[in-house]
Amino acid sequence: MTHTILVVGSINTDLVTTTATMPKGGETVMADGFAMLPGGKGANQAVAIARLGGHAVLAGRVGDDPFGQTARHGLQSCGVNTEHVITTPNTASGVATIIVEHGGENRILVVSGANSCVHPADIPQSLLDRAALVVMQLEIPLDTVMDIIARAQAPVLLNPAPARKLDLAKLAGLAYLIPNQHELATLTGMPTVRMDDVVAAARRLVRQGIGIGIGTVIVTLGRDGAMLVTRARVAHVQAPVVQAIDTTGAGDAFIGCFAQTLMQTGDVDAAMARAVRYASQSVTQFGAQASYPTASDFTPAPDTAG
């Protein structure tokens, strides 16, 4: 049985520059490469789902410019259903300017463009009712995110990125909250440098979730893998050691793989372990969506839960 995963989120074009050294204030640095690539957290996550064989439906907006046309065609070529991607008249599509330093670290500036126009009415109730899982991020208006959480009948996975403070009391019915360490610190106001810090901060979210429905918190930890925290237990999956080329979109690779595997197996631990491996493989290639392997290209490895 094929489960529909509805992704509601941003669609961007990534303008990526590679450099040996990040420029300081007022400094000009000669870079060594440039590429224009598809991106946006919503689009990235939908592409990862589709490349792994999942049924991804993406709802969002693009502008009536060449970037929007290219983004739509690229999503369709990856197998993403774009029936609910709306073209917004007289509006620019979303754009991200990304500087990637040798070694894989990046800095990103995002111009929302048409993503800021995504409205609750863009996502009809009939679409929500057909979804087996709803996946969202925070690159579209927060009011729209909260409206969908309230209306969704299926489990909702929220990736609270980019980092911002949220009123947790408004997250009723949320099944999965998946921040990275920085986003976790922003949500809780707690340090998240050490593993013990991460567990303590995630446990605070789980405790606050009692009575409002936050069931599972999974914290992505980059090269340190991921940590799952529920009321009952903590589980840590280590990441394999890889040579990172570009970490852009690695978190989205994790979300997409987790969502697709969860729908395929119903096993949260298996989904987290597979998502860690998938995200790790993605950073060995350049770009976001361009780095996501298909199911046949995804290198299997033994689970490393601990």
C-alpha positions, -999 to +999 in steps of 0.1 A: +000+000+000+013+035-009+010+061+018+007+097+007+031+120+025+020+156+023+048+181+026+038+217+031+067+241+027+092+262+009+104+260-027+137+279-034+165+282-059+199+279-042+227+301-055+257+283-042+293+296-041+322+275-029+353+291-013+384+281+007+378+309+032+347+327+043+351+365+038+353+387+069+334+420+071+345+444+043+367+417+028+366+404-008+376+368-014+380+351-047+357+320-047+364+289-067+329+277-078+293+286-084+261+267-091+224+273-093+206+244-077+170+235-066+163+240-029+139+251-002+133+229+029+099+218+018+110+209-018+142+192-004+122+170+019+097+161-007+124+152-032+141+129-006+108+111+000+102+107-037+138+095-045+134+068-019+102+056-035+076+074-014+045+092-026+053+128-019+027+156-025+042+191-022+020+221-013+035+255-016+041+285-038+065+297-065+067+331-083+058+337-119+095+339-129+119+315-145+131+303-111+096+292-103+091+274-137+125+256-133+117+246-097+083+231-107+098+211-136+127+199-114+103+186-087+082+168-113+113+151-128+121+138-093+086+122-090+071+148-066+034+156-071+032+194-077-006+196-083-008+218-052+022+241-060+006+275-068+022+301-091+018+335-074+014+364-099+038+394-098+059+377-071+095+365-071+102+329-062+122+321-031+160+323-033+188+311-010+223+325-012+247+298+001+284+301+008+300+267+012+335+265+028+359+237+019+352+210+044+314+213+040+303+240+064+279+266+050+263+300+057+228+307+042+208+338+035+171+332+024+147+355+006+113+341+011+095+355-020+064+335-029+070+312+002+057+341+024+024+339+005+015+303+015-020+306+031-041+280+050-066+281+021-039+268-002-042+234+017-078+222+014-092+199+041-097+172+014-059+172+008-051+169+045-076+141+049-059+120+022-025+123+038-010+095+060+016+119+073+020+157+071+055+172+071+062+209+077+090+234+084+091+271+093+101+287+059+064+295+053+041+317+075+038+304+110+000+310+111-003+286+082+018+260+100-003+263+131-036+261+111-025+229+094-014+213+127-049+221+141-067+207+110-046+176+102-062+142+109-029+124+102+002+125+124+022+158+119+060+160+117+074+195+123+110+204+115+113+238+134+137+253+110+149+280+107+152+283+144+126+304+162+107+306+195+074+287+194+044+287+217+044+250+225+008+252+238-002+257+201+014+225+190-015+203+201-016+170+182+020+172+170+034+136+167+071+143+158+092+174+165+126+172+148+150+201+155+188+202+153+209+213+183+207+250+175+169+249+170+165+228+202+184+255+221+161+282+206+130+263+215+140+256+251+164+284+260+187+257+273+223+248+264+227+219+239+264+216+235+270+183+253+249+151+248+236+154+283+225+189+275+206+177+244+188+150+264+178+174+292+165+200+267+146+174+247+131+160+279+118+194+287+100+195+254+085+160+260+074+170+296+058+202+282+042+180+255+023+159+280-013+171+277-007+190+244+004+161+223+041+163+215+049+126+214+084+122+201+114+146+199+143+136+176+173+159+177+196+158+146+233+161+157+252+164+124+283+142+125+271+128+159+240+112+144+206+117+161+189+114+195+154+102+201+136+112+233+102+102+244+085+100+279+097+064+282+132+063+267+163+078+250+180+063+220+211+076+202+221+066+167+257+073+157+265+086+122+290+068+100+323+086+094+323+102+060+343+128+041+319+158+040+319+179+009+287+200+014+263+198+044+236+219+026+203+201+029+215+173+052+188+180+077+162+178+050+176+145+037+172+132+073+135+144+075+126+130+041+142+096+047+127+094+082+092+102+069+094+077+040+108+049+061+083+055+089+054+052+064+071+021+049+079+002+082+060+019+110+092+016+131+105+049+145+139+035+155+145+019+120+134+052+104+158+072+126+187+049+119+181+048+082+177+086+081+211+091+098+228+070+072+209+088+044+218+123+056+255+112+060+256+099+025+241+131+012+269+153+026+295+134+004+280+151-027+276+188-037+242+205-034+210+197-015+185+178-037+213+169-061+230+150-033+201+128-023+205+092-034+177+071-049+167+039-031+190+019-055+219+042-049+215+044-011+244+025+005+230+001+032+248-002+065+241-019+098+220+000+123+241+017+150+214+024+176+227+027+212 
